[in-house]
Amino acid sequence: MRIIREFLITLLIAVVIFIGLQISIKSFEVFNISMQPTFYEGDLIIVDKLAYQLGGTPRLGDEIVLYAPGNGPKPAFDPFFTQHPNCFIKRVIGVPGDIVEIKNGAVYINNHPLNEPYIKEKPNYIMPEREIPADQYFVLGDNRNNSNDSHTGWLMPREDIIGKVWFRYWTAAYPDIRVVMIPIFILIVGTLLIVLIVDMIKSNKSDPGA
């Protein structure tokens, strides 16, 4: 019947759009203080999952979401907008081939100190020179003295980078947007479905030969 055919077409379009969104972007909530003052605990961000999948490479200063090494298993398949406890948000500091050193309250890349206006405070630790191998990245939190990051010894494999932070769509300074938006979203979707079904029923009745 025509009504069933139209419903199935609509459902197929919705599924294709949903899968496309899952492949390309992901929503995350910031759960720690390691990226202050750039991101605060409770901030909601959108991550571009295709940023490094279509020929792009992580660069100095990129804000990325990653699966932290040694902080729990990486999910093999993640079809939904889920939040995992082993997902970190960090800033790319060193790329393959770079020599990174931390001393005198500054980060040095290839013997040149970085100008980092985004950090909360200067690092109060030192780290000897370290060359970054192929397909590995050196990442730090902007809250340098309160961050589990590469200065503790681990590097970030390219394959464990989820994506690049696209934008922050809600900040922890305001009430949680999800408390308001989720019911509104459900109401809008429900209303659209009712209108669609009613329209298909009317169309079917007006076309008895269908």
C-alpha positions in Angstrom: 0.0 0.0 0.0 1.0 3.6 -0.6 1.0 4.6 3.0 3.3 1.8 4.0 5.7 2.6 1.1 5.9 6.3 2.0 6.5 5.4 5.6 9.3 3.0 4.8 10.9 5.6 2.5 10.7 8.2 5.3 12.2 5.7 7.7 15.0 4.9 5.4 15.9 8.6 4.9 16.0 9.0 8.7 18.3 6.0 9.1 20.7 7.3 6.4 20.8 10.7 8.1 21.4 9.1 11.5 24.2 6.9 10.2 25.8 9.9 8.4 25.8 11.9 11.6 27.3 9.0 13.6 30.1 8.7 11.1 31.0 12.4 10.9 30.4 14.0 14.3 30.1 13.1 18.0 28.9 14.9 21.1 31.0 14.9 24.2 30.7 16.3 27.7 34.0 17.5 29.4 34.3 15.5 32.6 37.6 16.9 34.1 39.5 20.0 34.7 42.6 19.2 32.6 41.8 21.6 29.8 40.9 24.7 31.9 40.7 27.6 31.1 39.8 26.5 27.5 37.1 24.0 28.5 35.5 23.5 31.9 34.0 20.4 33.5 30.4 20.1 32.2 31.0 21.9 28.9 29.3 20.2 25.9 31.3 20.0 22.6 30.9 18.7 19.1 33.8 16.7 17.7 34.6 16.3 14.0 35.3 12.6 13.6 36.3 13.0 9.9 38.9 15.8 10.5 41.8 13.3 10.3 40.2 10.6 8.2 40.0 12.5 4.9 43.7 13.4 4.5 44.1 15.8 7.4 46.7 15.3 10.1 46.8 16.6 13.7 48.7 19.9 14.0 50.3 21.9 16.8 47.5 23.5 18.9 44.6 21.2 17.7 42.2 20.4 20.5 41.4 16.7 20.2 39.3 14.0 21.8 41.1 10.6 22.3 41.1 7.2 23.9 43.7 7.6 26.6 46.2 4.8 26.7 46.1 2.6 29.9 42.7 4.1 31.0 40.4 1.3 30.0 39.5 -0.6 26.8 38.7 1.2 23.6 35.2 0.3 22.4 35.3 -1.8 19.2 32.0 -0.4 17.9 30.3 2.8 19.0 27.1 3.5 17.0 25.6 6.0 19.4 26.6 9.3 21.0 28.1 7.6 24.1 30.5 9.0 26.6 33.3 6.7 27.7 35.3 7.2 30.9 38.6 6.7 28.9 37.9 9.6 26.6 40.2 12.5 27.2 40.3 16.0 25.6 43.8 17.4 25.1 45.8 19.8 23.0 48.3 18.5 20.4 51.8 19.8 21.2 54.2 17.5 19.4 53.8 15.8 16.0 56.0 13.0 14.5 59.6 14.1 14.2 59.4 16.9 16.7 61.7 17.0 19.7 59.8 18.1 22.8 61.3 19.3 26.1 59.7 21.0 29.1 61.9 23.2 31.3 62.0 26.6 32.9 58.2 26.8 33.0 57.8 26.4 29.2 57.4 23.8 26.5 60.1 23.7 23.9 59.5 22.3 20.4 62.8 21.7 18.4 64.6 24.0 20.9 62.1 26.9 20.5 59.8 27.8 23.4 56.1 27.9 22.6 53.9 30.9 23.1 50.9 29.5 24.9 48.4 32.2 26.0 45.7 29.5 26.5 47.3 27.7 29.5 46.1 28.1 33.0 49.6 28.4 34.5 53.1 27.5 33.6 54.2 23.8 34.2 56.0 23.3 37.5 57.7 20.2 36.2 60.5 19.4 33.8 60.7 16.7 31.1 63.9 15.8 29.2 64.1 16.0 25.4 62.0 13.4 23.6 61.6 12.8 19.9 58.1 11.9 18.8 58.1 8.8 16.6 56.0 8.2 13.5 52.2 8.0 14.0 52.5 9.2 17.6 51.5 12.5 19.1 52.5 14.4 22.2 49.5 16.0 23.9 49.1 18.2 27.0 46.2 19.6 28.9 45.9 23.4 29.1 45.7 23.1 32.9 49.4 22.0 32.9 49.8 21.1 36.5 46.5 19.1 36.8 46.5 16.9 33.7 47.2 13.3 32.9 48.9 13.7 29.6 52.1 13.0 27.7 54.4 14.6 30.2 53.8 11.5 32.4 55.3 9.3 29.7 52.6 8.1 27.3 52.1 9.2 23.7 49.0 9.3 21.6 48.7 6.8 18.7 47.1 8.3 15.6 44.6 5.4 15.5 43.3 6.3 19.0 42.4 9.9 18.1 38.6 10.2 17.9 38.5 13.6 16.3 39.1 17.3 16.4 37.0 19.6 18.6 34.7 21.5 16.2 32.9 23.8 18.6 31.4 24.1 22.1 27.7 24.3 22.0 27.0 24.7 25.7 29.1 25.8 28.6 29.0 24.7 32.2 28.4 28.3 33.2 24.7 27.9 32.1 22.1 25.3 33.3 22.4 21.9 31.5 20.9 22.4 28.1 19.8 18.7 27.9 17.3 19.2 30.7 15.4 21.6 28.5 16.3 20.4 25.0 15.7 16.7 25.2 11.9 17.0 26.1 11.6 19.7 23.4 13.3 17.5 20.8 11.1 14.6 21.7 8.0 16.8 21.4 9.1 18.1 18.0 9.9 14.7 16.6 6.7 13.3 17.9 4.6 16.1 16.4 6.3 15.7 13.0 5.7 11.9 13.0 2.0 12.5 13.9 1.7 15.1 11.1 3.4 12.8 8.7 1.2 9.8 9.5 -2.0 11.9 9.3 -0.9 13.3 5.9 -0.2 9.8 4.6 -3.6 8.6 5.8 -5.3 11.5 4.1 -3.4 10.9 0.9 -4.3 7.2 0.9 -8.0 7.9 1.3 -8.0 10.5 -1.5 -6.4 8.0 -3.9 -8.5 4.8 -3.6 -6.7 3.3 -6.7 -3.3 3.4 -4.9 
